[in-house]
């Protein structure tokens, strides 16, 4: 059948609200997707919603005399045919519309084209579930989930967070906030590399650092984990004194599951380009350092709208791909007026507005410590499925040796009685 005939046949075959649900949920179709008969599509759609059934031939002919009814009994067949034609037509349109962009900037044009094509994808049926599973099956699911939790659980590598069960799972969108130059990049890197050290596949996106700077930080932290501590200062400047430990560490390290991006795969780092990285590398965890270096795909001018769009896209990416995203952000300007600036910031003191803490599943806040310059404090002001850890705990912060995140001081382990509701 020709495209116009397929469209006319599908419109003629819409008879029940269930047909509309099939088109919306299974095929991602709305009245705006019928280019040959847009008025007829809108009328039929509204009629079914209003009356619970499709208009009969008499009503259609009186409203649209030139519309030739071509009803087909097998609704699923004609819906699939229309969907195939719809996708085929829009793929060609998307490619044609991006030709001039690709000529000017091939990588940027590719990212934009991928984003356009992704909007045509059908919903993943694995995310849709009717809640009618028998009780015994749900209990069995619970037992299997408990047995397989080690496959999805990630570790913090930060003593207080690991001592108390602050859950970190694949599919989580985790935020880490701190003041400028407090060491948030080092702490984020420690969390990411702890999971790599324990066998997870990790991607690190750090457009703020050069490749050499990023590799030196990675080597310093991993050498400490392997029991071969080296000096970051010596490593960066090529100074003597670390040869034996560095050589020993390099013989043990396996870099195959660790992927570093010191800059975006295109000229701009956007949620779409991050999605391309995730789908290409299939990591368990992605560190994004930081969200203020990520551009909005939609090009919003207002900073709060830009933050909302970026966070919504990243949250969707984490959930859809079951990839943990650890995203670093700065505290807001109002933090400067806080007389307790050395303590971890509250969730409300985040740069870019409240959408960042609103979208994350867990918010980690890092601050300085009154103890000394080699100590930081960590708290968890927001947890989506649990109680916030508002008490701040001291951790080690010796970036030169890679000793970061170890619990120090006389504070007791995190106790449920100390936590804020």
C-alpha positions as CSV (number, residue, x, y, z in Angstrom):
1,X,0.0,0.0,0.0
2,X,1.0,3.6,-0.6
3,X,1.8,5.8,2.5
4,X,-1.5,7.8,2.1
5,X,-3.5,4.6,1.8
6,X,-1.8,3.1,4.9
7,X,-2.6,6.2,6.9
8,X,-6.2,6.3,5.7
9,X,-6.7,2.6,6.5
10,X,-5.4,3.0,10.1
11,X,-7.6,6.0,10.7
12,X,-10.6,4.2,9.4
13,X,-9.8,1.2,11.7
14,X,-9.7,3.2,15.0
15,X,-12.8,2.1,16.9
16,X,-12.1,1.9,20.6
17,X,-10.1,3.7,23.4
18,X,-7.9,0.6,23.5
19,X,-6.9,1.3,19.9
20,X,-5.8,4.8,21.0
21,X,-3.8,3.2,23.9
22,X,-2.1,0.8,21.5
23,X,-1.1,3.7,19.2
24,X,0.2,5.9,22.1
25,X,1.9,3.3,24.2
26,X,3.1,0.6,21.8
27,X,3.8,2.8,18.7
28,X,4.3,6.3,20.1
29,X,1.8,7.8,17.7
30,X,-0.4,10.9,18.2
31,X,-2.7,12.8,15.9
32,X,0.3,15.0,14.9
33,X,1.9,11.9,13.2
34,X,-0.7,11.7,10.4
35,X,0.6,14.1,7.6
36,X,-1.9,13.2,4.9
37,X,-5.1,13.5,7.0
38,X,-4.3,15.7,10.1
39,X,-7.8,17.1,10.6
40,X,-9.4,13.6,10.3
41,X,-6.9,12.2,12.8
42,X,-7.6,14.9,15.3
43,X,-11.4,14.5,14.9
44,X,-11.3,10.7,15.2
45,X,-9.0,10.9,18.3
46,X,-11.2,13.4,20.1
47,X,-14.4,11.5,19.1
48,X,-13.2,8.2,20.6
49,X,-12.1,10.0,23.8
50,X,-15.5,11.7,24.1
51,X,-17.8,8.8,23.1
52,X,-15.8,5.7,23.8
53,X,-16.1,4.5,20.2
54,X,-15.0,5.5,16.7
55,X,-17.3,7.6,14.5
56,X,-19.3,5.5,12.0
57,X,-19.1,6.0,8.3
58,X,-22.1,8.4,8.2
59,X,-20.5,10.8,10.6
60,X,-17.1,10.6,8.9
61,X,-18.6,11.2,5.4
62,X,-20.7,14.2,6.6
63,X,-17.7,15.8,8.3
64,X,-15.0,14.9,5.7
65,X,-16.7,14.2,2.3
66,X,-13.5,13.6,0.5
67,X,-12.1,11.0,3.0
68,X,-12.5,7.5,1.5
69,X,-13.0,5.0,4.4
70,X,-10.8,1.9,4.1
71,X,-11.3,0.0,7.3
72,X,-9.2,-3.1,7.9
73,X,-10.3,-5.7,10.5
74,X,-6.7,-6.6,11.6
75,X,-5.9,-3.4,13.6
76,X,-2.5,-4.6,14.8
77,X,-1.4,-5.3,11.2
78,X,-2.3,-1.8,9.8
79,X,-0.8,-0.1,12.9
80,X,2.5,-1.9,12.4
81,X,2.5,-1.0,8.7
82,X,1.8,2.7,9.5
83,X,4.5,2.7,12.2
84,X,7.1,1.3,9.8
85,X,6.2,3.9,7.2
86,X,6.2,6.7,9.8
87,X,9.7,5.7,11.1
88,X,11.1,5.3,7.6
89,X,9.8,8.7,6.4
90,X,11.1,10.5,9.5
91,X,14.5,8.9,9.4
92,X,15.0,10.2,5.8
93,X,13.7,13.6,6.9
94,X,16.1,13.7,9.9
95,X,19.1,12.7,7.8
96,X,18.2,15.3,5.1
97,X,17.7,18.0,7.7
98,X,21.2,17.4,9.2
99,X,23.2,17.4,5.9
100,X,24.2,21.0,6.2
101,X,25.1,20.7,9.9
102,X,27.2,17.6,9.2
103,X,29.0,19.4,6.4
104,X,30.1,22.1,8.9
105,X,30.7,19.9,12.0
106,X,30.5,16.2,11.4
107,X,30.8,15.2,15.1
108,X,28.3,17.8,16.3
109,X,25.9,16.9,13.5
110,X,26.2,13.2,14.3
111,X,25.3,13.8,18.0
112,X,22.3,16.0,17.0
113,X,21.2,13.4,14.4
114,X,21.4,10.6,17.0
115,X,19.3,12.6,19.4
116,X,16.6,13.2,16.7
117,X,16.5,9.5,15.8
118,X,16.3,8.4,19.4
119,X,13.0,10.3,19.7
120,X,11.5,7.8,17.1
121,X,12.4,4.8,19.3
122,X,9.5,2.8,20.7
123,X,9.1,2.4,24.5
124,X,11.0,-0.4,26.0
125,X,8.3,-2.9,27.1
126,X,10.5,-4.1,29.9
127,X,9.7,-0.9,31.9
128,X,5.9,-1.6,31.7
129,X,4.5,-4.1,34.2
130,X,0.9,-4.7,35.2
131,X,0.7,-5.2,38.9
132,X,-1.1,-8.5,39.0
133,X,1.8,-10.8,39.8
134,X,0.8,-13.5,42.3
135,X,2.0,-12.9,45.9
136,X,4.2,-15.9,46.0
137,X,6.0,-14.8,42.8
138,X,6.7,-11.3,44.2
139,X,8.1,-13.0,47.3
140,X,10.4,-15.1,45.1
141,X,11.4,-11.9,43.3
142,X,12.4,-10.4,46.6
143,X,14.6,-13.4,47.4
144,X,16.2,-13.3,44.1
145,X,16.8,-9.6,44.4
146,X,18.5,-10.0,47.7
147,X,20.7,-12.8,46.4
148,X,21.7,-10.8,43.3
149,X,22.2,-7.5,45.0
150,X,25.9,-7.8,44.8
151,X,25.6,-7.5,41.0
152,X,24.0,-4.1,41.1
153,X,25.4,-2.6,44.4
154,X,28.3,-0.2,44.1
155,X,30.7,1.0,46.8
156,X,31.5,4.5,47.9
157,X,35.2,4.1,48.9
158,X,34.3,6.7,51.5
159,X,34.5,5.2,55.0
160,X,31.4,6.8,56.7
161,X,29.2,6.1,53.6
162,X,30.3,2.4,53.5
163,X,30.0,2.0,57.3
164,X,26.4,3.1,57.2
165,X,24.3,1.5,54.4
166,X,23.9,4.5,52.1
167,X,22.7,2.6,49.1
168,X,24.5,3.0,45.8
169,X,23.1,1.0,42.9
170,X,23.3,0.9,39.1
171,X,20.6,3.2,37.7
172,X,21.1,5.8,40.5
173,X,21.8,9.4,39.7
174,X,24.1,10.6,42.5
175,X,25.1,14.2,43.0
176,X,28.3,15.4,44.8
177,X,28.5,19.1,45.9
178,X,31.3,21.1,47.5
179,X,32.7,24.6,47.4
180,X,35.3,25.6,44.8
181,X,38.7,24.0,45.3
182,X,37.6,21.9,48.3
183,X,38.6,18.7,46.5
184,X,35.3,17.4,45.0
185,X,37.0,16.2,41.8
186,X,39.5,14.1,43.9
187,X,36.6,12.6,46.0
188,X,34.5,11.9,43.0
189,X,37.4,10.2,41.3
190,X,38.0,8.1,44.5
191,X,34.4,6.9,44.4
192,X,34.6,6.0,40.8
193,X,38.0,4.2,41.0
194,X,37.0,2.2,44.1
195,X,34.3,0.6,42.0
196,X,36.8,0.0,39.2
197,X,39.2,-1.5,41.7
198,X,36.5,-3.9,42.7
199,X,35.8,-5.1,39.2
200,X,33.2,-2.7,37.8
201,X,33.5,-1.0,34.3
202,X,33.9,2.7,34.8
203,X,33.9,5.7,32.5
204,X,35.3,9.1,33.7
205,X,34.4,12.3,31.9
206,X,36.5,15.2,33.1
207,X,36.6,18.0,30.6
208,X,38.3,20.3,33.1
209,X,41.5,18.3,33.1
210,X,44.0,17.4,30.4
211,X,44.5,13.7,29.7
212,X,47.9,13.8,31.4
213,X,46.5,15.4,34.6
214,X,43.6,12.9,34.7
215,X,45.9,9.9,34.2
216,X,48.3,11.1,37.0
217,X,45.4,11.4,39.4
218,X,44.1,8.0,38.5
219,X,47.5,6.4,38.9
220,X,48.0,8.1,42.3
221,X,44.6,6.8,43.7
222,X,44.9,3.3,42.2
223,X,48.5,2.9,43.4
224,X,47.3,3.6,46.9
225,X,44.6,1.0,46.6
226,X,47.1,-1.6,45.3
227,X,49.3,-1.0,48.3
228,X,52.0,0.8,46.2
229,X,51.6,4.4,47.3
230,X,53.3,7.1,45.2
231,X,53.6,10.9,45.3
232,X,51.3,12.7,42.9
233,X,53.7,15.7,43.0
234,X,56.6,13.4,42.0
235,X,54.5,11.8,39.3
236,X,53.4,15.0,37.7
237,X,56.8,16.6,37.8
238,X,58.9,13.5,37.0
239,X,60.8,13.7,40.3
240,X,62.7,10.6,41.7
241,X,61.6,8.5,44.7
242,X,58.6,6.6,43.4
243,X,60.2,4.3,40.8
244,X,59.9,1.0,42.6
245,X,56.3,1.4,43.7
246,X,55.2,2.9,40.4
247,X,56.7,0.1,38.4
248,X,55.1,-2.5,40.7
249,X,51.7,-0.9,40.5
250,X,51.9,-0.7,36.7
251,X,52.5,-4.4,36.4
252,X,49.3,-5.1,38.4
253,X,46.9,-2.6,36.9
254,X,44.3,-3.6,34.3
255,X,43.0,-0.6,32.4
256,X,40.7,-2.5,30.1
257,X,37.6,-1.7,32.1
258,X,38.5,1.9,32.8
259,X,37.8,4.6,30.1
260,X,38.8,8.2,30.4
261,X,37.4,11.2,28.5
262,X,39.3,14.4,29.2
263,X,37.0,16.2,26.8
264,X,33.7,15.6,25.0
265,X,33.5,13.4,22.0
266,X,32.2,16.4,20.2
267,X,32.9,20.1,20.6
268,X,30.2,20.3,23.2
269,X,29.5,18.0,26.1
270,X,25.8,17.5,26.3
271,X,23.4,14.8,27.8
272,X,23.1,13.4,24.2
273,X,26.9,13.0,23.8
274,X,27.0,11.4,27.3
275,X,24.2,9.1,26.2
276,X,26.3,8.1,23.2
277,X,29.3,7.3,25.5
278,X,27.1,5.2,27.7
279,X,25.6,3.2,24.9
280,X,29.0,2.7,23.2
281,X,31.0,1.7,26.3
282,X,28.2,0.1,28.5
283,X,29.8,1.0,31.8
284,X,28.5,0.2,35.3
285,X,29.4,3.7,36.5
286,X,30.0,7.1,34.9
287,X,31.7,10.0,36.7
288,X,30.8,13.4,35.2
289,X,33.1,16.2,36.6
290,X,31.1,18.5,36.6
291,X,27.6,19.3,35.4
292,X,28.5,23.1,35.0
293,X,30.6,22.0,32.0
294,X,27.7,20.2,30.4
295,X,25.7,22.1,27.8
296,X,21.9,21.8,27.5
297,X,20.8,20.0,24.3
298,X,17.9,22.4,24.0
299,X,20.0,25.5,24.2
300,X,18.1,27.2,27.0
301,X,19.2,30.7,28.0
302,X,18.0,30.7,31.6
303,X,20.4,28.9,33.9
304,X,17.7,27.3,36.0
305,X,15.9,25.9,32.9
306,X,19.2,24.7,31.5
307,X,19.9,22.9,34.8
308,X,16.5,21.3,34.9
309,X,16.8,20.0,31.3
310,X,20.3,18.6,32.0
311,X,19.2,16.9,35.2
312,X,16.1,15.4,33.6
313,X,18.0,14.0,30.7
314,X,20.7,12.5,33.0
315,X,18.2,11.0,35.4
316,X,16.4,9.4,32.4
317,X,19.7,8.1,31.0
318,X,20.6,6.5,34.4
319,X,17.2,4.8,34.7
320,X,16.9,3.7,31.1
321,X,20.4,2.2,30.8
322,X,20.7,1.0,34.5
323,X,24.0,2.9,34.7
324,X,25.1,4.7,37.9
325,X,25.8,8.4,37.2
326,X,28.0,10.3,39.7
327,X,27.7,14.0,38.8
328,X,29.7,16.7,40.5
329,X,28.3,20.2,41.1
330,X,29.4,23.4,43.0
331,X,27.6,25.1,45.8
332,X,25.7,28.3,45.1
333,X,26.8,31.9,45.5
334,X,24.7,32.2,48.7
335,X,27.1,29.8,50.3
336,X,29.6,32.7,50.6
337,X,27.4,34.3,53.2
338,X,27.3,31.1,55.3
339,X,29.3,31.6,58.4
340,X,29.8,27.8,58.6
341,X,31.5,27.6,55.2
342,X,33.8,24.8,56.4
343,X,31.0,22.4,57.0
344,X,29.2,20.4,54.2
345,X,26.7,22.5,52.3
346,X,22.9,22.0,52.8
347,X,20.9,20.7,49.8
348,X,19.4,24.2,49.3
349,X,22.9,25.7,48.7
350,X,23.5,24.2,45.2
351,X,24.5,26.1,42.1
352,X,21.9,26.3,39.3
353,X,18.8,26.1,41.4
354,X,17.0,23.3,43.3
355,X,16.5,21.0,40.3
356,X,19.9,19.3,40.8
357,X,19.0,18.0,44.3
358,X,15.4,17.4,43.2
359,X,16.5,14.9,40.4
360,X,19.3,13.1,42.2
361,X,18.7,9.9,44.1
362,X,21.4,10.7,46.6
363,X,23.2,14.0,47.4
364,X,26.6,13.8,48.9
365,X,27.9,17.1,50.4
366,X,31.6,17.7,51.2
367,X,33.1,20.4,53.3
368,X,36.3,21.4,55.1
369,X,37.1,20.4,58.6
370,X,38.2,22.3,61.7
371,X,40.6,19.4,62.4
372,X,43.3,20.3,59.8
373,X,43.8,20.9,56.1
374,X,44.2,17.2,55.4
375,X,40.7,16.4,56.5
376,X,37.3,16.8,54.9
377,X,33.8,16.3,56.2
378,X,31.1,14.4,54.4
379,X,27.3,14.3,54.9
380,X,24.3,13.1,52.9
381,X,21.6,15.8,53.1
382,X,19.3,14.0,50.7
383,X,18.4,10.3,50.0
384,X,15.4,9.5,47.9
385,X,14.7,6.1,49.5
386,X,16.0,6.5,53.0
387,X,16.9,8.9,55.8
388,X,19.3,11.8,55.3
389,X,22.6,11.7,57.1
390,X,22.9,15.3,58.3
391,X,25.7,14.7,60.7
392,X,29.1,15.4,59.1
393,X,31.9,12.8,59.4
394,X,35.6,13.4,59.0
395,X,37.5,11.6,56.3
396,X,41.1,11.6,55.2
397,X,42.2,13.9,52.3
398,X,45.8,13.4,51.3
399,X,45.6,13.7,47.5
400,X,49.4,13.6,47.1
401,X,49.5,10.0,48.4
402,X,46.0,9.0,47.2
403,X,44.8,8.4,50.8
404,X,41.2,9.8,50.4
405,X,38.0,8.8,52.1
406,X,39.3,6.9,55.2
407,X,37.2,7.5,58.3
408,X,39.2,9.3,61.0
409,X,38.6,10.8,64.4
410,X,36.7,9.5,67.4
411,X,33.2,9.8,65.9
412,X,31.2,6.6,66.3
413,X,29.9,4.7,63.2
414,X,26.7,6.2,61.8
415,X,23.9,5.2,64.0
416,X,20.2,5.1,62.9
417,X,19.3,7.1,66.1
418,X,21.5,10.0,64.9
419,X,19.8,10.3,61.5
420,X,17.3,13.0,60.5
421,X,14.0,12.0,59.1
